Amino acid sequence: MPNHQFPFRLALSFVLACFTCAAAGAQQRATSGTFVLHKMAAPIGTETYSIETQGAAYTLTSHFLFTDRGEAVPLETTFMASSADMSPHSYVAKGRASRASEMDDSVTIDGHLLSISRRGKTEAREPSEPWFITDGYSPVAMQEQMMRWWLMHGKPAEFTVYPSNSKVHIEPAGTLSVSGRAAHGYTVGGLIWGVESLWIDDAQNLLALVSTDAEFDHFEAVRDSYEASLSTFISAAVQADLAALAKLTVAARMAPARRLAIVGATLEDSTGYPALQDSVILIEEGVITAAGPRSQVRVPRDATVLDASGKYAIPGLWDMHAHYEQVEWGPIYLAAGVTSVRDVGNEFDFIRTVHDELDRKQNPAIGPHLEFAGVIDGTGPISLGAVLADTPAQAQSWVEKYQAAGARQIKVYSSIKPDVLKSITAAAHARGMTVTGHIPEGMTAIQGINDGMDQINHITYEVPYFSRTVFDADGKPDNTKPPVLELDGPRAKDLLSTLQAHHTILDPTMAIYESFLNTKPLDQLEPGLDHVAPQLRDALDSPPVPAAQTAWAIARWQALMATLRALHEAGIPMVAGTDQTIPGYSLHRELEIYVEAGFTPLQALQAATIQAARALGVAEESGSLARGKRGDVLLLDADPLADIHNTRKVWRTIAAGAVYDPAPLWRSVQFIP
């Protein structure tokens, strides 16, 4: 770094250090520490770090390690800076940021240039002032150093971080009292996609970080002495992040009207009635009070009129397989025309708080109507999250807790044992709840249904009934060969009769499997990929399968499609969900796949409207455009019943009577409209 700046920076740091000492009182800046790392609120590892200062040199070393579903994720980091003002000198991070994210990054300073090595590429870049070095959500200790640097340098409104070249902004977010000490909250935007929340004490020690990891799952890190306060930090993060998001999305929302009249659109309800041209949809206090021809619906004088002439009005869409991992999903859903979601697996404290915040009528929080299925897993090598039940008593306790938090459903995950599954379904049914989820390891779909499951997530649990596995010479499954279809065999008939007898509802999530098995660039299947935020593009853009596996992938996809077609032809009810493929866009792709499998456009649309509402037991309040239902309307530029691709052509989204323009919603989360 230029030496002529050193005397000034040394003097500045001395003044700031004196101020910090006075404010901190007995608290001291930590020179070492341990953070407990969590995924979905479950402890999965630790990060230990130490800081050494020798003369003008400030050196941090961090050892980050967690285990995610049986796989170790290690990361070793060294950061060197000036002890006077924390101006960076070098940074090296080697290991992994997630199970699938290799890291071998380094940044060194050479005069006025940065030498950046990342993802196998090296470049020289002149930094844009002000700037710092850190590399996403991990290691956690680097976020502490970033906060110290930011405070020392006058809290710049925006600064650049390398090696990602991202623009970061930090905002205060209120103070908590935790373990008798002040925890000063901040929201951090731009370091990852979306907003993080973190807290520091008076001595600028990081106490907790609530973020998302490289797999876009919930990630938290808490200094070990504050571990008992994790739920407090998670709930506070939701409130802070929603408040920050409300400022970014203000331009997208029309001023709420007590009475809203949508006039002139062709109304295409999801019930199958003929399209109604030149319609009026009247919404009062967020609820539809009339929907019919203009000649029959009187528009009150004091109504706010939205002229939708030439547009097509359909019910707001449901995403029935959502994982509402970040508050940024709120504007994404609305921009894509999704006015309601079913979350099927999330952190208890996070989803409970988001549910409560979005449910408040006067809350400025931006997001769809939210229902959630409380996830329960069992102990095992692939367990996920902190909610585990290994006994019937534990299962019943969690069902009660989820119902009290507002859940309509329970979701069972892959490590639940058969006797516990029976206890979950019995306890849920006794309370008027239903059960969805994975078929647990070692069980079949028919066993899951017979043990009380009302719904099943993912098409893959049905595929084995419509195909036969190919075995090698040793009698073992040959995973290099696709299954052989047996669409009319006895096992297929057995499954279909079981599904029909129990009125089981399926949630296929076809779009996510298409992304796994893509044999062409993903943006040719899902053009929405070209619109996502820069931080997401690389992570989401899975390359085509290798040429040697193309035939296998095509055959595997054909088996999935054949299974979907057979289930549909048998009249098995299905609901549309995404499981987070390309944010917002993948629900549209899901509907397109249904039509490719033989659904009519109306049937595909029903999977995301009236069928979805029926599956959750809320058809009296959602799923169609009728008096007494929530004022959720999607206005499209083209007719979706003529071409299902037209659901992508969103002109306006109306959620509980509030009108949103999609373009500023997309931009609020760094997407390209």
Secondary structure as GFF3:
##gff-version 3
##sequence-region A 1 673
A	DSSP	three_ten_helix	3	5	.	.	.	ID=ss1
A	DSSP	alpha_helix	6	24	.	.	.	ID=ss2
A	DSSP	beta_strand	32	39	.	.	.	ID=ss3
A	DSSP	beta_strand	42	54	.	.	.	ID=ss4
A	DSSP	beta_strand	57	68	.	.	.	ID=ss5
A	DSSP	beta_strand	71	82	.	.	.	ID=ss6
A	DSSP	beta_strand	88	98	.	.	.	ID=ss7
A	DSSP	beta_strand	101	110	.	.	.	ID=ss8
A	DSSP	beta_strand	113	118	.	.	.	ID=ss9
A	DSSP	beta_strand	121	125	.	.	.	ID=ss10
A	DSSP	beta_strand	131	133	.	.	.	ID=ss11
A	DSSP	alpha_helix	140	152	.	.	.	ID=ss12
A	DSSP	beta_strand	159	162	.	.	.	ID=ss13
A	DSSP	beta_strand	166	178	.	.	.	ID=ss14
A	DSSP	beta_strand	181	189	.	.	.	ID=ss15
A	DSSP	beta_strand	195	200	.	.	.	ID=ss16
A	DSSP	beta_strand	206	212	.	.	.	ID=ss17
A	DSSP	beta_strand	218	223	.	.	.	ID=ss18
A	DSSP	three_ten_helix	224	229	.	.	.	ID=ss19
A	DSSP	alpha_helix	230	248	.	.	.	ID=ss20
A	DSSP	three_ten_helix	250	252	.	.	.	ID=ss21
A	DSSP	beta_strand	259	263	.	.	.	ID=ss22
A	DSSP	beta_strand	266	267	.	.	.	ID=ss23
A	DSSP	beta_strand	279	284	.	.	.	ID=ss24
A	DSSP	beta_strand	287	293	.	.	.	ID=ss25
A	DSSP	beta_strand	304	307	.	.	.	ID=ss26
A	DSSP	beta_strand	312	315	.	.	.	ID=ss27
A	DSSP	beta_strand	317	322	.	.	.	ID=ss28
A	DSSP	alpha_helix	329	335	.	.	.	ID=ss29
A	DSSP	beta_strand	338	343	.	.	.	ID=ss30
A	DSSP	alpha_helix	348	358	.	.	.	ID=ss31
A	DSSP	beta_strand	369	376	.	.	.	ID=ss32
A	DSSP	alpha_helix	392	405	.	.	.	ID=ss33
A	DSSP	beta_strand	409	412	.	.	.	ID=ss34
A	DSSP	alpha_helix	418	430	.	.	.	ID=ss35
A	DSSP	beta_strand	434	437	.	.	.	ID=ss36
A	DSSP	alpha_helix	445	450	.	.	.	ID=ss37
A	DSSP	beta_strand	455	457	.	.	.	ID=ss38
A	DSSP	three_ten_helix	459	461	.	.	.	ID=ss39
A	DSSP	three_ten_helix	463	465	.	.	.	ID=ss40
A	DSSP	beta_strand	467	468	.	.	.	ID=ss41
A	DSSP	beta_strand	484	485	.	.	.	ID=ss42
A	DSSP	alpha_helix	490	502	.	.	.	ID=ss43
A	DSSP	beta_strand	505	507	.	.	.	ID=ss44
A	DSSP	alpha_helix	510	516	.	.	.	ID=ss45
A	DSSP	alpha_helix	522	525	.	.	.	ID=ss46
A	DSSP	three_ten_helix	527	531	.	.	.	ID=ss47
A	DSSP	alpha_helix	534	540	.	.	.	ID=ss48
A	DSSP	three_ten_helix	547	549	.	.	.	ID=ss49
A	DSSP	alpha_helix	550	569	.	.	.	ID=ss50
A	DSSP	alpha_helix	586	596	.	.	.	ID=ss51
A	DSSP	alpha_helix	601	607	.	.	.	ID=ss52
A	DSSP	alpha_helix	610	615	.	.	.	ID=ss53
A	DSSP	beta_strand	633	636	.	.	.	ID=ss54
A	DSSP	three_ten_helix	644	648	.	.	.	ID=ss55
A	DSSP	beta_strand	650	655	.	.	.	ID=ss56
A	DSSP	beta_strand	658	660	.	.	.	ID=ss57
A	DSSP	alpha_helix	662	668	.	.	.	ID=ss58
###
